[in-house]
Amino acid sequence: FSMTYILTCGVEIHHPLLVHFITVFATLPDRCQGIEFDAIALDEKGNALFFKDEYLWNGYHGPAQLSNESFKELDDIHGIGHVDAAFRMHNIDNPDDHDHIYFFLDDKVFSYYNQSLEDGYPKDIQQDFPQVPSHLDAAVECPKGECVTDSVLFFKGHDVHVYDIATKTVKVKTWPNLPVCTSVLRWLEHYYCFHGHNFTRFHPITGEVNGPYPKDARHYFMRCADFGHGGGYQTPKCSDVKIDAITSDDAGKTYFFAGPIYARQDTARDGLHAFPITRGWKEVTNGVDAVFSYTGKLYMIKDDQVYIYKGDAHYSLIEGYPKTLREELGIEGHVDAAFVCPSEHTVHVIQGQNIRNIDLIATPRVVTQDVPLMLSGIDAAMCGSDGIKMYKGSQFYHYENMVTLTSRIAQMPQNITGSMFGCRD
């Protein structure tokens, strides 16, 4: 800077660093005023980064900061005052690329890991992503299972360039019903197109939009004084936690259910967040009594009904369901909890102070064993590589295996903690 900054009191300041400091902080943008972001991406630790011009916000609350404080190459040396698009690479087969953050500006691409620019960058976009156009509007990763293959979706106008990571080929789709996205975020297998200060959720293969969109991003993706979180969900104290059901699927995702709300945790880095159950399983409208996972399917029990969902990226109810407990599992009465241990074919159904073992391979399914249980009033249960956890109110009991669970040796309860369910300790 070779300028003179004049304060309102009339004092002249000539020192360039002080001039820079005052200039930056006098004009710091406030995303709660309504901002159209240039790019949004998760970093390798799961933090959401929001970019606008030369600024970024790290996470869902807090002030803006200069982008080059975190990514020093995003400065005047490279002619970068902003980024056009950004995404976090999902490419498990290639650890040299997996979880790296890619930034796009005009016809260049930058690759970062742990906020350090990778050797050889910046590059021309087509060197890393053949057939992908320059001057992009947005980009987002799309793992296999959500897209047909591990892919990246590049947005330019209403055109979406679907880049297959393995084959380095591109298919172009046009989604005229989706707004022109200035940034796109993938979070917990959902895809969000940001435009203006609003967002629209869409399907990553078809571009289809379902539900009342657009919605104001300030209600959901940042903490602003005059805007509330969608659904009015408040993080409970751990001492107030009571879950109705818990399970973990074949991909290692853990689901917690409480009343009309469910939360899902993929990994600790991606955090825990709550949604209405009907958002993931639209047919289940009044909460659940028990949930268990088996052979890639999710079994949800409510009253005397069993709902079975295909365990793909977006759960879909299997034709012919729901069925009654009697039809599906050969039992009747209220179910308190249910779980299946890894690599086993028996569902253990808790009804009062009994565990009823049901062979899931047998046809028809019948109870093969009734075992008394020392505990009563169990709300939920789950079996994993670390043993069996039985949840009762804000506490849980940990057992090494079924032998210790059904023994007459009492276990001491442990308190549910914030690290487990994202509650407030």
N, C-alpha and C positions, 0 to 999 in steps of 0.2 A: 504494500500500500504506500502510495506517495500522495496522501491526501490529508487534509486538515479536518478533524472531526470537531464540531462546535456543539458543546453542551447547551442545554436550555438556559443555564445560568450565565452563558456568555463566555465561559472559559474555553480557550482553544487547547486542543491536545494534538501533539504532532507525533508521538511515539507510535510506530507502525503496529506493534503487537497489541498495545492498548486500544488503538483504533479498531483493529480486527476484532478483539474481544467484545468491545461495545457494540460494534456493527452486528455481529452474529447474535448476541443475546437480546438486542433491541428488536430483532425481527424474527425471533424463534417462532416457528409455526405451531399452532394448536390444533391437533386433529379433532378435538371435540367441537371445533367450529364448523366442521364438515370439509373433508379433504378427499380429492380424487387421487388415490395413490398411484405411483408409477409402477410399483412392483411390490409383491409380498412373497416371502419364502420362509421356510423353517430352516434354522441352522442345524449343524450336526448334533447339537445338544437338545433340540426340540423347541428352541426359543423362536417365536414368530418375529420376523423382521419386516417392518413396514417402511417403504421408501417413498420420499417425495422430494424432487429436486435434489439438492445436495445434503438432505437430512435423512435420518432414519429414526424409528422408534423401536426399541428392543423390548418386546413383550406387549402385554395388553394394557399396561398403565405406565405412567412416567413421562417425562418431557422428551422432546426431540433432541437429537445430538447430530453433529456433523458426521456424515457417512465415513469420511476419511479418518475419523478417530478410531473406527473399528476395522476399516478396509482402506489402508493408507494409500493404495494406488488409485482410489476413486477421487482423484483431485485434478488440479489444473495441469499436472505433468502429462497426463494422458488425455487431457481435454474432456474429462468427464464431470459434468455438473449434475448428472442424474443417471439412472439406469432405465432402460426400456422394459426389461423383463428379468425375472429371476426364478430359479427353482432349485430344490435339493434333489440331487440325483438318487434314484433308486435302482441299483444295479448290483445285487448281491454277488453275482457271478464274477464281478470284476472289482475287487476291493480297492484298486487304485482309483476308481471313480465313485464308488458307493459313498453316499453321504456328503459328497463335495457339493458346494454351492456354486452355481453358474449364474453370472451376470451378463446381460446383453446390452450393448449400446451401439446403435447404428449398425455397422457391419462387423463388429468385433464381439468376441466372447472372452470372459475372464473366468477362471476356475480357482476357487478358494477352498482351503481346508484349515480349520482352526484359525481363521482370519488371516491366513498367509496365502499370497498369490502363488500358484503352482508354477514351476519352471516352464518356460516356453510360452507363457501367456502375457498379454492378450494375443489371440489368434483371429484370423478371419472365421466367421461363423461356419462357413462351408467346410473348413478344415476339420472341425469336430462334428458338425451336423450337416452332412451333404444334403442338398436340395431344400434346406430350410432357408426361408427368405431373411433378408436384413430388415432393419427398422420395425421390429416386432412390437406388438401391443402387450403381450403377456405370454407366460409359459408356466407349465405345471407338470410334475411327474405323474405317471399313471401306471402303477405296478400290475404285473400279471394277476389276473383274477378280478381286477377292477376294469382293466382293459384286456384285450385278447392276449397281448404279450407285454413285457416290460417296455413301456413307451414314454415319450414326452409329447405333450400337446402344446403346440406353438400357435398362438392366436395372432391373426392380423385381419382387422376388420371382422367380417362375419365368417371368414375362412379359418378353418382349424387344420393345421398340418400335423398329422399323427406320425410321429417319428418312431420307428421300431429300433430299439437300441441294439439288438443283436444283428439284424440284417442291414442296418443303416439305410433303410428305405422309408419313403414318405408316401402317405395317402392323404389327399386333401378332401375335407368335408366342408360343407357350407351349412351353417346353423343360423338361418335368418331370424328365428324366433328368440334367440339369445341376444341380449344387449351386447354391444361392442365392449369387450372387457379391457380395462386398462391394467388390471392385475388379476391373478387367479391364485387361489390357495386350496391345497388339498389338506384336509384335516380329518382324521378318523374315518377314512374312506368316503368322505363327502367332499364335493367339489363346489367351490364358491367363486362366482364371477363378480368382481367388484367394478362398479361403474358409478361415477360421481361419488357421493357419500353413501350409496346404497350397494346391496349385493343381491345376487340371485343364485340359488343352488340349482345345479344341473346334473344330468347323467353324463358320465365321461365318455360313453360310447355313442349315444344318440343325440346328446345335447338337449334332451327333453327336460322341461321345467314342470315340476308338480308342486302345487301349493300356492299360497298367497304371496307372490313376489312381485316387485322387489321389496326388500326390507332395509331399514336404516342400520348401517354397520355399527353405529354408535351404541346401539342397544345390545350388541352381541360380541364385538371384537375389540372393545376398548372400554375402559371405565371412565365415564363422564358423569359429572354431577347431576345433570338434568335428564339422564337416560338410564333406564333400568335394564338388567339382563333379561333376555327373552325367557318367558315363562315364569318370571319372578322367583326362580330357584335361588335359595340362599344356602351357603355351605353350613352344615350343621356342626354343633359341637360333637366331639367323639363320644361324650357321655350320653348324648341323645340319639346316637345311631341305633337303628333297628332295621336290619335288612330282611327282606322276604325270601330272597333266593340269591344264589351265587353259583357261577360255573366258569370253567375255562375251556375254550374250544381247541381244536387240533392245531391251530396256528399260534396258540399261546396267548390269545386275547382273553382277558378276564372281564366278566360282566357281573355287575351288582344291580339288584333290583330292590326298590323300596317304594311302596305305594304306586303311583302312576309314573314314577321316574326310574330310568336306568342310567348307569354310568359304565363306561368301558375304559379299560386301560390296556394299551398295546405294549408299551414299554414305559419305564419310569420317566424317560426323557420327554415323552409325548403327553405326560400328565393324565389327569382324570377330569372328565367333564360330564355334566348331566344333561339328559334329553328326555322328553316324554317317551314312554314305551311304544306308543302308537307310531312314533316316527320310524322305528326300526321294524316293528311287527304290528301292522295296522289293524289286524284282526283281534288283537289282545287289548281290549278297551278298559278293563277294570283291574289292572295289576295282575300279579302272578302269585301262586302258592309255592311252586317249586319249579326249578329248571335244571336240566342236565344235558350234557353233550355226549353224542355217541356216533361213531363212524361218519363224521363230517356233518351231522345233523344236530339241530337244537330242538330239544323237547321242552315244551312249556306247558305246565299244568295249572289250571285255574278251575276251582270247584270240581266238577266231575268230568271236565273236558281236557283232552290232550291235543295240543297243537304241535305239529312237527314241521320244521322249516329246513329247507336246503341251506347248507352252510356256505353259500357263496358270498361275494362281497356285499351284495344286497339281498338279505334273507327273503325267501319267497315260500309261501305256504304250500306244502305238498297237496296235490289234488286229493280230495276225499276227506280232508281234515277240516275241523276237529272231529275226533272220535271220543267216545266215552272212556273213562278209566277201565271199565270192565272190558270193553272191546280191545283196547290197546295193551293194557298191562295185566288184566285179569284180577283187578282189585276194585274195591269200592270204599267210600268214606273219604274224609278230609286227609290230604297229604300235607305234612309239615315241611318236608325237605326230601331231596333225592340227589344221589350222586353216583357216578361211575368212575372207578379208578382207571388210570392209564393202562392200556393194552388188555383190559378185561371186558367181559361180555355180560356182566351182571350189574343191574341197577339196584342200588340199595335205597329203598323207599322207607322213610321214617313216618310212622303214624303213631302219635302219642309216645309211649315208652317201648315201642317195638320197631325193629328193623326188619323189613320184609325184602328178601332177596329174590329177584326175578331174573330168569335167564332170558336175555334179549335175542338169543339165537333160536330158542324153541318156538314152535308154532303148534297150537296157540300158546301164548305166554301165560305162565302160571307161577305162583309163588313156590319156590323150591325150599325155602327155609324161613322160619320166623325166629328171630333172636331178640330176647329182652334187652332193654337198654337202661343203664343206670340213670341217665339224664331224662328230664322231661321238659316240655316247653321249648323245644328246639325250633328256631326260626329258619335256619338255612344250613347247608353243609356242602363241602367240596373236598374232593380227593385229588391229590397231586403227587409229584415226586418227593415232596417233603412230608407226606403223610396226610392225615384227615383232619380237617378243621370243622368243628361244630359251633355254630353261632347262636347265641342266646342274648337278646338285647344288645347292650354295648360291650359284651364280653364274648370270648370264644375259648373253646377247649381244643387242645392239640393232641392228637394220638398218632403214634408211629404207623399203625396198621389196623386191620379189622380185629385182630386178636386182642390188642390193648383196648380198642373201642368197646368190645363186648365183654371185657373182663369186669370183675367187681371191684377193681382198684380205682378209686376216685382220683380224678385229675383236678388240679387247681385251675380256676379260670384265669384268663389273661385279658387285659383291656384292649379293645380295638384302638389303634393309633392312627394319627394323620397320615403316616407313611403307607398305611394299608389302604385306606379308603378316601384320602384327601379331605378328611374332616378336620375341624379345629381342635387341637389338643387342649 
